[in-house]
Amino acid sequence: MVDVQIKASKPIEQLKKGDKVKVDGKLFEVDEQYVLIDHKTTKEMAIDIFDAKTDKDFQIRYFTERLDISDPELYELQGEIMYVKREYKKLEW
């Protein structure tokens, strides 16, 4: 497991369309944030982000009630519908 550094300018729940996110120094733009799965006691959230230069899509996923014990996960869209988990070292917004 990689040690992850997170630098937040506001709570992750407040990220919205047009906000900028950096992953390992690479700049992305937020497309949208939504509830992926509602588990009753917590929600699994997804933030769709994209790289305007390469037109690649990614997703940041996190659990609303677990941010203090688990880091957000990063996924890259492969093909039309499959997301592949990617490791990262630094996430900031």
C-alpha positions as CSV (number, residue, x, y, z in Angstrom):
1,M,0.0,0.0,0.0
2,V,1.2,3.4,-0.9
3,D,1.3,6.3,1.6
4,V,-1.1,8.9,0.3
5,Q,-0.8,12.6,0.9
6,I,-4.1,14.6,0.7
7,K,-4.2,18.4,0.6
8,A,-7.7,19.7,0.8
9,S,-8.8,23.4,0.4
10,K,-12.4,22.4,1.4
11,P,-14.2,19.2,2.3
12,I,-14.3,16.6,-0.5
13,E,-18.1,16.5,-0.3
14,Q,-18.1,20.1,-1.6
15,L,-16.2,19.5,-4.9
16,K,-18.4,20.4,-7.8
17,K,-18.4,20.7,-11.6
18,G,-15.6,22.9,-12.8
19,D,-13.4,22.6,-9.6
20,K,-9.8,21.6,-10.2
21,V,-8.1,18.5,-8.7
22,K,-4.5,17.5,-8.9
23,V,-3.4,13.8,-8.8
24,D,0.4,13.4,-8.5
25,G,0.8,17.0,-9.9
26,K,-1.4,16.4,-13.0
27,L,-4.4,18.7,-13.3
28,F,-7.9,17.4,-13.7
29,E,-11.3,19.1,-13.8
30,V,-14.4,17.8,-11.9
31,D,-17.3,16.9,-14.1
32,E,-19.7,15.8,-11.4
33,Q,-20.1,14.2,-8.0
34,Y,-22.8,11.7,-7.1
35,V,-23.9,8.9,-4.8
36,L,-22.6,5.6,-6.3
37,I,-24.1,3.3,-3.7
38,D,-26.2,4.1,-0.6
39,H,-25.2,1.6,2.1
40,K,-27.7,3.1,4.6
41,T,-25.0,3.9,7.3
42,T,-22.6,5.4,4.7
43,K,-22.6,6.4,1.1
44,E,-20.1,5.5,-1.5
45,M,-19.5,8.6,-3.5
46,A,-18.0,9.0,-7.0
47,I,-16.4,12.2,-8.4
48,D,-15.9,12.1,-12.2
49,I,-12.8,13.9,-13.2
50,F,-11.2,14.3,-16.6
51,D,-7.9,15.5,-18.2
52,A,-8.9,18.0,-20.9
53,K,-5.5,17.7,-22.7
54,T,-5.7,13.9,-23.1
55,D,-9.5,13.5,-22.9
56,K,-9.0,10.7,-20.3
57,D,-11.7,10.1,-17.7
58,F,-11.0,9.1,-14.1
59,Q,-13.1,8.6,-10.9
60,I,-12.3,9.4,-7.3
61,R,-14.4,7.2,-4.9
62,Y,-14.8,7.6,-1.2
63,F,-17.1,6.7,1.7
64,T,-18.8,9.6,3.5
65,E,-18.5,8.1,7.0
66,R,-15.0,6.6,6.5
67,L,-12.8,9.5,5.4
68,D,-11.0,9.5,8.7
69,I,-9.9,5.9,8.3
70,S,-9.6,5.3,4.5
71,D,-8.2,7.4,1.7
72,P,-10.2,8.1,-1.5
73,E,-9.5,5.6,-4.3
74,L,-8.6,6.5,-7.9
75,Y,-10.0,4.7,-11.0
76,E,-9.2,5.2,-14.6
77,L,-11.9,4.5,-17.3
78,Q,-10.8,1.8,-19.7
79,G,-12.9,1.5,-22.8
80,E,-16.6,2.3,-22.5
81,I,-17.6,1.1,-19.0
82,M,-14.7,-0.5,-17.1
83,Y,-12.9,1.3,-14.4
84,V,-9.4,0.1,-13.3
85,K,-8.0,1.1,-9.9
86,R,-4.8,3.2,-10.0
87,E,-2.4,4.0,-7.2
88,Y,-1.5,7.6,-6.5
89,K,0.8,9.4,-4.0
90,K,-0.7,12.9,-3.8
91,L,-4.3,14.2,-4.2
92,E,-5.1,17.9,-3.8
93,W,-7.9,20.3,-4.5
